């Protein structure tokens, strides 16, 4: 599996790339994430060279060296691509080694070909994301019982979410759970505090877990006992934006046979904005519609205003419209979905309609 991924990467290259992102190194070599240190992998059309500790144990990596000797493996190459995750210092270090070797090679930061490969998931990867999402589903059932207990606070519920996921088989959280209620729900990445959860307020629950290195991501907005009219109206429009975005993708995929420039990230984003604008809520939509998820919680493709990422079968990504109204609250609905047979499929079936989310 890993050797085939490396071969496919080599075939896609026009110029050599140097990879350091630990998730991409795991994807290409299988070396456990926890064991990785300052590892680098140089991939050219005809060569694969490992630099750093640990990758020398990967049997299909035939050459191992120290990064300071990289120039000798790039003879005849005019450009070397590095990912956006490289630091300025690392770029300067590479330049210095080229200068010592009197070697003229441009170092170009760019979107990594390895990241692009990872956005189309293999069947085994989709199964692992599904397992992770099934843990989310079980935790949400428990949360709905816990949230209505007297004196429940944001921070208490966040701790409950994390611990419940670990008990149910997750190896860790994808990100620290978000519990944002009332005016705090107007902050997309609010850090839970000691605010008590109150009836009638919007309560945004955003959490995910890792299962065998693969992430899940999930958001529901719930209400205790009742929802006020203003927030109920906002909720219903966000739910429409969520549903219409999925329908838009399905229509475009079926028309284009799974590969068409009709279904790009920016077009799906704009569809969600159109729906929110019907109720003048688009001004409160302040993040992208979605992102890829797999070994990282945020990876390709992007469903954002300027994204030309083409949606293809095998991709896993979120659909998460949201509105955030200062001093009033917020609403977000999110599911991870995957594309198969030119159709959007959900990993879990958790209702999005408001009647199921008033507890």
C-alpha positions in Angstrom: 0.0 0.0 0.0 2.6 2.5 1.1 5.1 1.7 -1.7 2.2 2.1 -4.3 1.4 5.5 -2.8 5.0 6.6 -3.2 5.1 5.3 -6.8 1.9 7.2 -7.6 3.4 10.3 -6.1 6.5 10.0 -8.2 4.4 9.7 -11.4 2.6 12.9 -10.6 5.7 15.0 -10.1 7.1 17.6 -12.5 9.7 18.7 -10.0 11.2 17.1 -6.8 9.5 17.7 -3.5 10.7 17.6 0.1 8.1 16.5 2.6 8.2 17.1 6.3 4.5 17.0 7.4 4.2 14.1 9.7 0.7 13.1 8.5 2.0 12.9 4.9 5.1 10.9 6.0 2.7 8.5 7.8 0.5 8.3 4.7 3.5 7.5 2.4 5.6 5.3 4.7 3.4 4.0 7.5 5.9 5.2 10.1 3.8 5.9 13.3 3.0 9.5 13.9 4.2 9.3 17.5 7.7 8.1 16.5 8.4 10.8 14.1 10.9 13.6 14.9 12.7 15.8 12.4 12.1 13.6 9.5 12.2 14.6 5.8 11.5 12.7 2.6 12.8 13.8 -0.7 10.8 12.4 -3.6 12.0 12.8 -7.2 10.8 11.0 -10.4 13.6 8.4 -10.0 14.6 8.5 -6.4 13.4 8.5 -2.8 15.7 9.6 0.0 15.0 9.8 3.7 16.6 12.4 6.0 16.3 12.3 9.8 15.6 9.7 12.4 13.4 6.7 11.9 12.6 6.6 8.2 15.7 4.4 7.6 13.6 1.5 9.0 11.1 1.8 6.2 12.2 -1.1 3.8 11.2 0.6 0.5 13.2 3.7 1.3 16.6 2.7 -0.2 18.6 5.7 0.6 19.1 7.4 4.0 21.2 10.5 4.6 21.5 13.7 6.5 19.6 16.8 5.3 22.9 18.8 4.9 23.7 16.5 1.9 20.5 17.0 0.0 22.2 18.8 -2.9 23.9 15.7 -4.2 20.5 14.1 -4.8 19.2 17.1 -6.8 21.8 17.3 -9.5 20.2 18.7 -12.7 17.1 19.9 -10.9 16.3 23.6 -11.2 13.4 23.7 -8.7 12.6 22.0 -5.4 9.1 22.3 -4.0 8.5 22.4 -0.3 5.2 22.5 1.6 3.7 25.6 3.2 4.4 23.9 6.6 8.2 24.6 6.2 9.5 27.4 8.4 11.5 30.3 7.1 14.5 29.0 9.0 14.3 25.6 7.3 14.1 27.3 3.9 17.2 29.3 4.7 19.0 26.2 5.8 18.3 24.5 2.5 19.5 27.6 0.6 22.8 27.6 2.6 23.5 24.0 1.7 22.9 24.7 -1.9 25.3 27.6 -1.8 28.0 25.5 -0.2 27.6 23.0 -3.0 27.6 25.8 -5.6 24.3 24.4 -6.6 21.6 26.5 -8.3 18.2 25.3 -7.4 15.1 27.4 -6.6 13.2 26.5 -3.4 9.5 27.1 -4.1 6.9 26.9 -1.3 3.7 25.3 -2.8 0.7 23.1 -2.1 2.2 19.7 -1.5 1.5 16.9 -4.1 1.3 14.6 -1.1 -1.5 16.7 0.4 -3.3 16.6 -2.9 -3.1 12.8 -3.1 -4.4 12.5 0.5 -7.6 14.3 -0.4 -9.0 11.3 -2.3 -9.4 8.6 0.2 -9.0 4.8 -0.2 -11.8 2.6 1.0 -9.8 1.6 4.1 -9.4 5.3 5.0 -13.1 6.0 4.6 -13.8 3.0 6.9 -11.6 4.5 9.6 -13.3 7.9 9.3 -16.6 6.2 9.6 -15.5 4.4 12.8 -14.4 7.8 14.2 -17.8 9.4 13.3 -19.6 6.5 14.9 -17.9 7.3 18.2 -19.1 10.9 17.7 -22.7 9.7 17.2 -22.6 7.6 20.5 -21.1 10.6 22.4 -23.8 12.9 21.1 -26.5 10.5 22.5 -24.9 10.7 25.9 -24.4 14.5 25.7 -28.1 15.0 25.1 -28.8 13.3 28.5 -26.0 15.1 30.3 -26.6 18.6 29.0 -30.0 19.1 30.8 -28.6 18.3 34.2 -29.0 21.3 36.6 -25.9 23.4 37.0 -24.2 22.1 33.8 -21.5 24.5 32.5 -19.7 24.8 29.2 -16.4 23.5 30.7 -18.1 20.6 32.5 -19.8 19.5 29.3 -16.6 19.8 27.3 -14.8 17.6 29.7 -17.6 15.1 29.6 -17.5 15.0 25.8 -13.7 14.3 25.8 -13.9 11.6 28.4 -16.9 9.9 26.8 -15.1 9.6 23.5 -12.0 8.1 25.1 -14.2 5.6 26.9 -15.9 4.6 23.7 -12.6 3.8 21.9 -11.2 7.0 20.6 -7.4 7.3 20.9 -7.6 11.1 21.3 -9.7 14.1 20.4 -9.4 15.7 16.9 -9.4 19.1 18.7 -10.5 20.4 22.1 -14.3 20.1 22.3 -16.2 23.4 21.8 -19.2 24.1 23.9 -20.5 27.7 23.3 -23.8 28.9 24.7 -25.8 32.2 24.6 -23.6 35.2 23.6 -20.6 32.9 23.5 -22.1 31.0 20.6 -21.4 34.1 18.5 -17.7 33.2 18.7 -16.9 30.4 16.2 -14.0 29.0 18.2 -15.0 29.9 21.7 -13.0 28.3 24.5 -15.5 26.8 27.0 -15.7 28.5 30.3 -17.7 28.4 33.5 -20.9 29.9 32.0 -23.9 27.9 33.0 -26.1 26.5 30.2 -29.6 28.1 30.2 -32.9 27.2 28.7 -33.8 29.0 25.4 -30.2 29.9 24.5 -28.4 28.4 21.5 -25.7 25.9 22.5 -23.2 25.0 19.9 -21.5 21.6 20.4 -18.4 21.1 18.1 -16.3 18.0 18.7 -14.5 15.1 17.0 -12.2 12.2 17.8 -9.3 10.3 16.3 -9.5 6.6 15.6 -6.4 4.9 14.3 -5.1 8.3 13.3 -8.2 9.4 11.4 -10.2 12.3 12.5 -13.9 13.1 12.8 -15.6 16.4 13.0 -19.2 17.2 14.0 -21.4 20.1 15.1 -24.9 20.5 16.3 -26.7 23.5 17.8 -29.1 22.5 20.5 -31.6 24.2 22.8 -32.7 23.3 26.3 -36.5 23.2 26.6 -37.2 26.0 24.0 -35.8 28.2 21.3 -36.5 31.9 20.9 -38.2 33.0 17.7 -35.1 34.9 16.3 -32.7 32.0 16.8 -35.2 29.5 15.6 -35.5 31.4 12.3 -31.7 31.5 12.0 -31.5 27.8 12.8 -34.0 26.8 10.1 -32.1 28.9 7.5 -28.8 27.4 8.4 -30.3 24.0 8.2 -31.6 24.9 4.7 -28.1 26.1 3.7 -26.7 22.7 4.9 -29.3 20.7 3.0 -29.2 22.7 -0.2 -25.4 22.6 -0.3 -25.6 18.8 -0.3 -28.2 18.8 -3.0 -26.2 21.2 -5.1 -23.2 18.8 -5.0 -25.4 15.8 -5.9 -26.8 17.6 -8.9 -23.4 18.8 -10.2 -21.8 15.4 -9.7 -24.5 13.5 -11.5 -24.3 15.9 -14.5 -20.6 15.8 -14.8 -19.9 12.1 -14.1 -17.9 12.9 -11.0 -15.3 15.1 -12.6 -16.5 18.5 -13.7 -15.5 22.0 -13.0 -19.1 22.7 -12.1 -18.6 21.3 -8.7 -15.8 23.3 -7.1 -15.4 24.4 -3.6 -16.2 28.0 -4.3 -19.4 27.2 -6.1 -20.7 25.1 -3.2 -19.8 27.9 -0.8 -21.6 30.4 -2.9 -24.7 28.2 -2.9 -24.8 28.3 0.9 -24.4 32.0 0.9 -27.3 32.4 -1.4 -29.6 30.5 0.9 -28.5 32.5 4.0 -28.9 35.8 2.1 -32.6 35.0 1.7 -33.0 35.9 5.4 -30.1 38.5 5.4 -28.0 36.1 7.4 -25.1 35.9 4.9 -23.4 38.8 6.7 -23.0 36.6 9.8 -21.4 33.7 7.9 -17.7 34.3 8.6 -15.9 31.1 7.8 -15.7 28.6 4.9 -18.5 26.1 4.2 -16.2 23.1 4.7 -12.8 21.4 4.6 -11.4 18.0 4.0 -10.7 15.8 6.9 -8.6 12.6 7.3 -5.3 12.3 9.0 -5.6 16.0 9.8 -8.8 17.8 11.0 -8.3 20.4 8.2 -6.9 19.2 4.9 -7.9 19.4 1.2 -10.3 20.0 -0.4 -11.5 23.5 0.7 -15.1 24.7 0.3 -14.3 28.4 0.6 -14.9 31.6 -1.4 -11.9 31.3 -3.7 -11.4 27.6 -3.7 -11.1 25.9 -7.2 -10.7 22.5 -5.6 -12.6 20.0 -7.7 -14.8 17.7 -5.8 -14.2 14.0 -6.7 -15.4 10.6 -5.6 -13.4 9.4 -2.6 -13.1 12.8 -1.0 -14.1 13.3 2.7 -15.1 16.8 3.7 -17.4 18.8 6.1 -20.5 20.7 5.3 -20.8 23.3 8.1 -22.8 26.5 7.4 -23.0 28.8 10.4 -24.1 32.3 11.5 -22.7 34.3 14.4 -24.7 37.3 15.6 -22.9 39.4 18.2 -24.6 39.7 21.6 -27.3 37.3 20.5 -25.8 33.9 19.8 -24.9 31.6 16.9 -25.9 28.5 15.0 -23.8 25.9 13.2 -24.6 22.5 11.7 -21.8 20.3 10.6 -21.4 16.7 9.3 -18.6 15.0 7.6 -19.6 13.5 4.3 -17.9 11.5 1.5 -18.4 11.3 -2.2 -19.1 7.9 -3.7 -20.8 7.0 -7.0 -21.2 10.8 -7.7 -23.3 11.3 -4.6 -22.9 12.7 -1.1 -23.0 10.1 1.6 -23.2 10.7 5.3 -21.1 8.7 7.8 -23.8 8.9 10.5 -27.5 9.7 10.5 -28.0 12.4 13.2 -31.0 14.6 12.4 -30.4 18.2 11.7 -34.0 19.5 12.0 -34.6 21.8 14.9 -37.4 19.6 16.4 -34.8 16.9 17.2 -32.4 19.4 18.8 -34.7 21.0 21.4 -33.9 18.9 24.5 
